[in-house]
Every structure is written in structure tokens, then in C-alpha cells.
Amino acid sequence: MQQEITIVKRMSNIKHKIAVMSGKGGVGKTTIAVNLATAFALKNYKTGLMDVDLHGPDIPHMLGVENAILEQSTNGILPLKVRDNLEVMSIEFMLPSKGSPIIWRGPKKTGAIRQFLSDVDWGKLDVLVVDNPPGTGDEPLTVLQSINQLDGVVMVTTPQAVAGEDVRKCVNMVKGLNIPIIGVIENMSGFTCPHCKQEINIFGKGEGKKLAEELDIHYLGSLPLDTTVRKDSDQGKPFLLHDSKSDISKKFMEIFSKIENRIKK
């Protein structure tokens, strides 16, 4: 009961809470979460990014802070300050080495996430972005049920039909919990050949928009398959910071504006 009270108190200091979800792995959900948090920070929102993908906590690597050491205040664990307006928390910071696996069953995973929500001293934030592991398991369920007044969920899929089928399950889960869905993003939608400039639809095209229409949720837009995204992520840098004028950065900021407008409403 005391932990529940503490969670409610912590979360009440955060104006907006957004969960990022996907139906299956490999669709770029964490990349979206990292760049979404970065976009909020660049727009002068005081932003937190919480990594609850316990078995694959990649956010520290994607931000170039995987070797960081956390500090503690009188009010709890302090999230790591990455840059102006952006703080991050991940279980990766607590592991003895990069290769150390988390071998936990459901109750322990649920307990760890609830400790993140109760013990981390975020202070006052404008936005908290929560990166969930793929699917409808313990971690996303704990996030959706534990965070009071969650603004909504951003769904990430690819144009592949299989990815759409899996994200459909996530949409139905979120709807069943009466939590708003901010919208769906179709990632890896088309690849422009650097030589002939022809667009190649490696994973297909349009599944995200089709899914949004069928499920009556907002379609936020699509992002192309871009090799610089992979390079930037491997080097610990969000693609928004690499080149703000690139095609993918421009398209992402259009999507960001839709998300920003929806949470403000």
C-alpha cells in the first residue's frame, strides 16, 4: 500500500506520461522512444526516459551512456542526466557487466518496474517516455496498470503484415484497459537507393495506415528505412542530433508535432 501511495505521488509530479509499445521486436520501437524523448528535450520540455525492457535494455547504449554510474539523493535513486532537459533510467546501469542477463520470472519483473516508479527521484518533469519491451507481457502490463493518468500509448509497427498482426494484439490490450492510444507509427517504410534514388519497399508499405483505419486509431505517419539511423544508434547518438535537416528527421518531427498536440489536448 505504501509503495502504491509513493508511485502515485511520484507520477503526480509529471505532467505527461507516454508509453511506447510494439507487438514484436525488431521494429525500431526503442529507436522511436529515444528520439521521441530527445525531441521533447530539444523543445525545452524537461523529459525523463524510462527503460523497462529488462531483458534487452538498449537505451543506455543508444544514448552513449552505458558505462554511467547512478547516484542517490535523500529522496531516492537519481536518474542519469544525459543532456539538457533529458534524464534516463535503465536497469542496465545496475548490472555488473554488459553481458549480464536478467533471468527473472514475472513477479520479480513486476516488482522491479514498480520499484523504478516508486524509488527513482524524477522530481518535476514535463514528460516521461516509457520504453516497453515488445508484446503484452508482464512489463507493459505493469506500466499500464501502475502509472496513474497515463496520457496514452504510441504504437510502433513496420509495413510487414506479421508486425501489424502483433501490434493489433497490443492495441486491443490497451483498449481493454481503457487507456488512450495516441496513434501508430509505421517504421522502416520504404528505402531510397543511394545510387539510383528509387524507393524500394523492402518490408512492404501501408500496413500501419491500414491498421489504424481498421482499429479506429490515429495514424501518426511513416518513417523510412535509413542506414544512418543504425549507425547513429550504434554510436550512441539519436538521429535527430545527427542531422536535423535529413529526410527522416523532418518526418519524425512531423510525427512528434502530432504527438505533442494530442497530449496537450
C-alpha positions as CSV (number, residue, x, y, z in Angstrom):
1,M,0.0,0.0,0.0
2,Q,2.8,2.4,0.9
3,Q,4.5,1.7,-2.4
4,E,1.3,2.4,-4.3
5,I,1.0,5.8,-2.5
6,T,4.6,6.6,-3.3
7,I,4.1,5.8,-7.0
8,V,1.0,8.0,-7.3
9,K,2.9,10.8,-5.6
10,R,6.0,10.4,-7.9
11,M,3.8,10.3,-11.0
12,S,1.7,13.3,-10.0
13,N,4.9,15.4,-10.3
14,I,5.0,14.5,-14.0
15,K,2.6,16.4,-16.4
16,H,2.6,13.9,-19.3
17,K,3.3,10.2,-19.4
18,I,3.7,8.3,-22.7
19,A,4.3,4.6,-23.1
20,V,5.9,3.3,-26.3
21,M,4.9,-0.2,-27.4
22,S,5.2,-2.7,-30.2
23,G,3.7,-6.1,-30.9
24,K,7.0,-7.7,-31.9
25,G,10.7,-7.0,-31.6
26,G,12.9,-5.5,-34.3
27,V,10.5,-2.8,-35.5
28,G,12.6,0.1,-34.1
29,K,10.5,0.8,-31.0
30,T,13.4,1.7,-28.8
31,T,14.8,4.0,-31.5
32,I,11.5,5.7,-31.7
33,A,11.4,6.1,-27.9
34,V,14.9,7.5,-27.7
35,N,14.2,10.1,-30.4
36,L,10.8,11.0,-29.1
37,A,12.4,11.8,-25.7
38,T,15.1,13.7,-27.5
39,A,12.6,15.7,-29.5
40,F,10.7,16.7,-26.3
41,A,14.0,17.7,-24.7
42,L,15.0,19.8,-27.7
43,K,11.7,21.6,-27.5
44,N,12.6,22.6,-23.9
45,Y,10.4,20.0,-22.1
46,K,12.0,18.6,-19.0
47,T,12.0,15.0,-20.1
48,G,12.5,11.6,-18.5
49,L,13.1,8.4,-20.4
50,M,12.5,5.1,-18.5
51,D,13.7,1.8,-20.0
52,V,11.6,-1.1,-18.7
53,D,12.9,-3.6,-21.3
54,L,14.5,-5.6,-18.6
55,H,15.9,-8.4,-20.8
56,G,17.2,-6.0,-23.6
57,P,17.9,-2.6,-22.0
58,D,19.4,-0.9,-25.1
59,I,18.6,2.7,-24.3
60,P,21.9,3.4,-22.4
61,H,23.8,2.2,-25.5
62,M,21.7,4.3,-27.9
63,L,22.4,7.4,-25.8
64,G,26.1,6.6,-25.3
65,V,25.9,6.3,-21.5
66,E,26.1,2.6,-20.9
67,N,29.1,2.9,-18.6
68,A,27.4,5.5,-16.4
69,I,27.1,5.1,-12.6
70,L,23.9,6.2,-10.8
71,E,23.8,8.4,-7.7
72,Q,21.4,8.6,-4.9
73,S,19.6,11.5,-3.2
74,T,17.7,11.6,0.1
75,N,14.6,11.1,-2.0
76,G,15.7,8.0,-3.9
77,I,17.8,7.0,-6.9
78,L,18.7,9.8,-9.2
79,P,18.1,9.2,-13.0
80,L,21.1,9.9,-15.2
81,K,21.3,13.3,-16.8
82,V,22.2,12.7,-20.4
83,R,22.0,16.3,-21.7
84,D,19.9,19.4,-21.0
85,N,16.3,18.5,-20.3
86,L,16.9,14.8,-20.6
87,E,17.3,12.2,-17.9
88,V,17.2,8.4,-18.2
89,M,16.8,5.3,-16.0
90,S,17.5,1.8,-17.0
91,I,18.3,-1.5,-15.3
92,E,21.5,-1.6,-17.5
93,F,23.1,0.9,-15.0
94,M,22.7,-1.7,-12.2
95,L,24.1,-4.8,-13.9
96,P,27.7,-5.9,-13.1
97,S,28.6,-6.1,-16.8
98,K,27.1,-5.5,-20.3
99,G,26.7,-9.3,-20.8
100,S,24.9,-9.9,-17.6
101,P,21.5,-11.4,-18.3
102,I,18.3,-10.8,-16.3
103,I,16.8,-14.2,-15.6
104,W,13.6,-13.4,-13.8
105,R,10.1,-14.7,-13.7
106,G,7.0,-12.5,-13.8
107,P,6.7,-11.4,-10.2
108,K,10.3,-10.2,-9.9
109,K,10.0,-8.2,-13.1
110,T,6.8,-6.6,-11.9
111,G,8.5,-5.8,-8.6
112,A,11.5,-4.2,-10.4
113,I,9.3,-1.9,-12.5
114,R,7.2,-0.8,-9.6
115,Q,10.5,0.0,-7.8
116,F,11.5,2.1,-10.7
117,L,8.3,4.0,-10.4
118,S,8.5,4.4,-6.6
119,D,12.2,4.7,-5.9
120,V,13.5,6.9,-8.7
121,D,13.6,10.5,-7.9
122,W,12.5,12.1,-11.1
123,G,11.4,15.3,-9.4
124,K,9.1,17.5,-11.6
125,L,9.0,16.6,-15.2
126,D,7.1,17.8,-18.2
127,V,7.1,14.4,-20.0
128,L,8.1,10.9,-19.1
129,V,8.6,8.5,-22.0
130,V,8.5,4.8,-21.1
131,D,10.1,2.3,-23.5
132,N,8.4,-1.1,-23.1
133,P,9.6,-4.5,-24.4
134,P,7.6,-5.9,-27.3
135,G,4.3,-7.7,-26.7
136,T,1.6,-7.8,-24.0
137,G,3.5,-9.4,-21.1
138,D,4.4,-8.5,-17.5
139,E,6.4,-5.4,-18.2
140,P,3.9,-3.4,-20.4
141,L,1.0,-4.6,-18.3
142,T,2.7,-3.4,-15.1
143,V,3.4,0.0,-16.7
144,L,-0.1,0.5,-18.0
145,Q,-1.7,-0.5,-14.6
146,S,0.7,1.3,-12.3
147,I,1.1,4.8,-13.9
148,N,-1.8,7.0,-12.9
149,Q,-3.2,9.3,-15.6
150,L,-1.1,7.9,-18.5
151,D,-1.7,10.2,-21.4
152,G,-1.6,7.3,-23.8
153,V,0.4,4.8,-25.9
154,V,2.4,5.3,-29.1
155,M,2.4,2.0,-31.1
156,V,5.2,1.2,-33.4
157,T,5.0,-1.3,-36.3
158,T,6.6,-2.0,-39.7
159,P,4.8,-2.4,-43.0
160,Q,5.1,-6.2,-42.7
161,A,1.8,-7.9,-42.2
162,V,3.1,-10.0,-39.3
163,A,4.2,-6.9,-37.4
164,G,0.7,-5.5,-37.9
165,E,-1.0,-8.6,-36.6
166,D,1.1,-8.5,-33.5
167,V,0.6,-4.8,-32.8
168,R,-3.2,-5.4,-33.2
169,K,-2.9,-7.5,-30.0
170,C,-1.2,-4.6,-28.2
171,V,-3.9,-2.2,-29.4
172,N,-6.7,-4.5,-28.1
173,M,-4.8,-4.9,-24.8
174,V,-4.6,-1.1,-24.3
175,K,-8.2,-0.6,-25.3
176,G,-9.2,-3.3,-22.8
177,L,-7.5,-1.3,-20.0
178,N,-9.3,1.9,-21.1
179,I,-6.1,3.7,-21.8
180,P,-5.9,6.2,-24.7
181,I,-3.9,5.3,-27.9
182,I,-2.1,8.3,-29.2
183,G,-1.5,6.7,-32.5
184,V,0.6,4.3,-34.6
185,I,3.9,4.9,-36.4
186,E,4.9,2.8,-39.4
187,N,8.7,2.4,-39.2
188,M,11.1,1.2,-41.9
189,S,8.6,2.2,-44.6
190,G,10.5,2.3,-47.8
191,F,14.2,2.5,-48.6
192,T,15.6,5.0,-51.1
193,C,18.5,3.5,-53.0
194,P,21.5,5.9,-52.6
195,H,22.6,5.2,-56.2
196,C,19.5,5.2,-58.4
197,K,17.3,7.1,-55.9
198,Q,14.5,4.6,-56.5
199,E,12.3,3.8,-53.5
200,I,12.3,0.1,-52.6
201,N,9.6,-1.2,-50.3
202,I,11.6,-3.9,-48.6
203,F,9.0,-4.7,-45.9
204,G,6.0,-3.6,-47.9
205,K,4.1,-0.4,-47.4
206,G,0.9,0.9,-45.8
207,E,0.2,-1.7,-43.1
208,G,0.4,1.0,-40.4
209,K,-2.2,3.2,-42.1
210,K,-4.4,0.3,-42.9
211,L,-4.2,-1.0,-39.3
212,A,-5.1,2.5,-37.9
213,E,-8.2,2.7,-40.1
214,E,-9.4,-0.8,-39.2
215,L,-8.9,-0.2,-35.4
216,D,-10.1,3.4,-35.4
217,I,-6.9,4.9,-34.0
218,H,-4.8,7.8,-35.3
219,Y,-2.1,7.2,-37.9
220,L,0.8,9.4,-36.9
221,G,2.9,8.8,-40.1
222,S,5.7,6.7,-41.5
223,L,9.5,6.7,-41.3
224,P,11.8,5.4,-44.0
225,L,14.5,2.7,-43.6
226,D,17.7,4.7,-43.3
227,T,21.2,3.4,-42.7
228,T,22.2,6.5,-40.8
229,V,19.7,5.5,-38.1
230,R,21.5,2.2,-37.4
231,K,24.9,3.9,-37.5
232,D,23.8,6.7,-35.1
233,S,22.2,4.2,-32.7
234,D,25.3,2.0,-32.6
235,Q,27.4,5.1,-31.9
236,G,25.1,6.2,-29.1
237,K,23.5,9.2,-30.7
238,P,19.9,9.8,-31.6
239,F,19.4,10.5,-35.3
240,L,17.7,13.8,-34.5
241,L,21.0,15.1,-33.2
242,H,23.0,13.8,-36.2
243,D,21.2,15.9,-38.9
244,S,18.1,17.8,-38.1
245,K,17.6,18.6,-41.8
246,S,17.7,15.0,-43.0
247,D,14.5,13.5,-44.5
248,I,14.0,11.1,-41.6
249,S,14.5,13.9,-39.0
250,K,11.9,16.1,-40.8
251,K,9.4,13.3,-41.0
252,F,10.0,12.4,-37.3
253,M,9.4,16.0,-36.2
254,E,6.1,16.0,-38.1
255,I,5.1,12.9,-36.2
256,F,6.4,14.5,-33.0
257,S,4.1,17.5,-33.6
258,K,1.1,15.3,-33.8
259,I,2.0,13.5,-30.6
260,E,2.7,16.9,-28.9
261,N,-0.7,18.2,-30.0
262,R,-2.6,15.1,-28.9
263,I,-1.2,15.1,-25.3
264,K,-1.8,18.8,-25.0
265,K,-5.5,18.2,-25.7
